[in-house]
Structures are given as C-alpha cells and as structure tokens.
Amino acid sequence: MAMVGLFWIGEDSVYVGTEPVGAAPGVRLTEAGVETLGPDQSGFRAWDEVVRIGTEGVPVRSGARRMASMAFDAVLVAVTGYGDLPPAFLVEVATAEETVEVTVHAAVAGGFYQPSEYELSVALLERLADGGAEVGDLLAWGRDHAAEGTPPREEREALLRKWAGV
C-alpha cells in the first residue's frame, strides 16, 4: 500500500484515509462507485449517483509544523510508551437523496497532510464525483507501484495533478 494525498492505494483498492480494519469505518473507492464502511454507514453508491465527495476537518500543516509535531509525538511515545491513533476527519458522500458522513483516519505519517497534497486531493475527489476522473487510473498505478511504498512528495503531487487534470 502507498499513500498519495488523502488516498491509501493498494494493488486492488483505493481508500480515502487509512484502510479500515475490522468493523472500523472507512470509504473505499472502486471503479463501480463509492463504498462506505462501518457499522452505521455501510452502503454502496454507483458513480452515476454520486454528486459530491467532500472532506471536513482534514489535518493539514506546513512541512515545518508537521516535522515538529512528529518529533514531539515520537518523544511522547518513547517516554510514556503510549501513542494516539492518527487524527480523524470526515468524508461526505452525497447523492441527490442523501449525504453520508464517515469518519476516517489520516493515512499520512505524522497524521498531518501537506497543504498542496490536500488541495490536489480535494480537486481529484471533485473530478471523481463529476465523472472527470477514473478510479481505474489510481488502481492501475497501485498495481504497478503500491508494493514499493509511498513515493516522495514531489512524485505524489505530480500523480495527483495528473489524476485531477490540473
């Protein structure tokens, strides 16, 4: 699996945020549509039903602030032996009839996204919802590259620009 922007991409799956484990909530993007996961939010919406995919409360920080936060967290875990789950944020999947909100966890190391990757990810979610982009492109990249792990920031941003058409 590899993290590119808000997306956790594997060889056969794409998640917004981390891949959920067990009954944890999550949002999976497939070539056929959007699958919301979790005890109270489970459901599937075909792409032709989806009018919007939005996010709220995504943890975004500049590079310097992100590094300071990661260093503090590492010291805290080393001293206390305890760590927290990554920050959570909401993913909203809207159709003409309903809007479903699912809480997901950040997939990025340190729990905070770079502003540029966040903005490009939002642009990609908008393009996916309006039919201007295809999840198949992310899956194809995942089949070829996800086993290598998360690419460097410049490559992630280039991928997001390509997929979002910006």
C-alpha positions in Angstrom: 0.0 0.0 0.0 1.1 3.6 -0.7 -0.2 7.0 0.5 -0.8 9.6 -2.2 -2.5 12.7 -0.9 -5.6 11.6 1.0 -5.6 8.3 -0.7 -4.3 4.9 0.5 -3.7 3.0 -2.7 -3.1 -0.8 -3.0 -3.0 -3.2 -5.8 -6.7 -3.7 -5.8 -8.2 -1.0 -3.6 -8.3 2.8 -3.0 -9.4 4.3 0.3 -9.8 7.9 1.4 -7.7 7.9 4.6 -6.4 4.7 6.0 -7.7 1.2 5.1 -10.2 0.3 7.8 -9.5 -2.8 10.0 -12.3 -5.0 11.2 -15.6 -3.0 11.8 -13.8 0.4 11.6 -15.4 2.9 9.4 -13.9 3.8 6.0 -14.5 4.9 2.5 -13.4 2.7 -0.4 -13.4 3.9 -4.0 -14.0 1.3 -6.7 -14.3 1.5 -10.4 -18.1 1.0 -9.9 -18.7 3.5 -7.2 -18.1 4.6 -3.6 -18.4 2.1 -0.7 -18.9 3.4 2.8 -17.9 1.0 5.5 -18.7 0.7 9.2 -21.4 -0.4 11.5 -23.7 2.6 10.9 -22.6 3.8 7.4 -22.3 0.7 5.3 -23.6 1.2 1.7 -22.7 1.5 -1.9 -23.3 4.3 -4.3 -22.6 4.0 -8.0 -20.6 6.8 -9.6 -23.6 8.0 -11.6 -25.5 8.6 -8.3 -22.6 10.5 -6.5 -22.9 14.2 -6.9 -20.2 15.2 -4.4 -17.4 13.8 -2.3 -16.2 16.2 0.3 -14.0 16.3 3.4 -14.1 18.2 6.6 -11.6 18.5 9.4 -8.6 17.1 7.4 -5.5 17.7 9.5 -3.3 20.0 7.3 0.0 21.5 8.4 3.0 23.0 6.6 6.2 20.9 6.4 7.9 22.7 9.4 4.9 22.4 11.7 4.4 18.8 10.6 8.0 17.8 11.4 7.8 19.5 14.9 4.6 17.6 15.6 6.1 14.3 14.6 9.2 14.9 16.7 7.0 15.7 19.7 4.9 12.6 19.2 8.0 10.4 18.9 9.4 11.7 22.2 6.0 11.3 23.9 5.7 7.7 22.8 9.3 7.0 23.8 8.8 8.4 27.2 5.3 7.2 28.0 5.0 4.1 25.8 1.6 5.4 24.7 0.6 6.8 21.3 -2.6 8.0 19.8 -4.5 7.0 16.7 -3.8 9.2 13.7 -6.1 12.2 13.5 -9.6 11.6 12.1 -11.6 13.5 9.5 -14.9 13.3 7.9 -15.6 12.2 4.3 -19.0 13.2 3.0 -20.5 11.2 0.1 -23.5 13.0 -1.4 -26.2 11.7 -3.8 -29.3 13.5 -4.8 -31.2 11.8 -2.0 -28.7 11.7 0.9 -25.4 12.7 2.3 -23.5 10.1 4.3 -20.7 11.2 6.7 -18.0 8.7 7.5 -15.1 9.3 10.0 -11.8 8.0 8.6 -8.2 8.3 10.0 -5.4 10.1 8.3 -3.1 7.8 6.3 0.0 10.1 6.2 3.0 9.6 8.5 2.7 12.0 11.4 -1.1 12.4 10.8 -0.9 15.7 9.0 -1.2 16.4 5.3 0.8 19.0 3.3 -1.5 21.8 2.1 -0.6 21.2 -1.5 -1.4 17.5 -1.4 -4.7 18.2 0.4 -5.8 20.8 -2.2 -4.9 18.4 -5.1 -6.7 15.5 -3.3 -9.9 17.7 -3.0 -9.6 18.5 -6.7 -9.3 14.8 -7.5 -12.4 13.9 -5.3 -14.4 16.6 -7.2 -13.3 15.2 -10.5 -14.2 11.7 -9.5 -17.6 12.8 -8.4 -18.3 14.7 -11.6 -17.0 11.9 -13.8 -13.9 13.8 -15.0 -11.5 11.3 -13.5 -11.5 7.5 -13.1 -10.6 5.4 -10.1 -9.1 2.9 -12.6 -6.2 5.2 -13.0 -5.3 5.1 -9.3 -5.8 1.3 -9.3 -3.5 0.9 -12.3 -0.8 2.9 -10.6 -1.4 0.8 -7.4 -0.9 -2.5 -9.3 2.4 -1.2 -10.7 3.8 0.8 -7.7 2.0 0.3 -4.4 4.3 -2.5 -3.3 7.2 0.0 -3.5 5.6 2.1 -0.7 4.7 5.8 -0.6 6.6 7.8 -3.2 8.4 11.1 -2.4 6.3 14.3 -2.0 7.1 15.7 -5.5 6.0 12.4 -7.2 2.8 12.3 -5.1 1.9 15.8 -6.1 2.7 15.0 -9.8 0.4 12.0 -9.6 -2.4 14.0 -8.0 -2.1 16.7 -10.7 -2.2 14.1 -13.4 -5.2 12.3 -12.0 -7.1 15.5 -11.2 -6.3 17.0 -14.6 -4.8 20.2 -13.1 
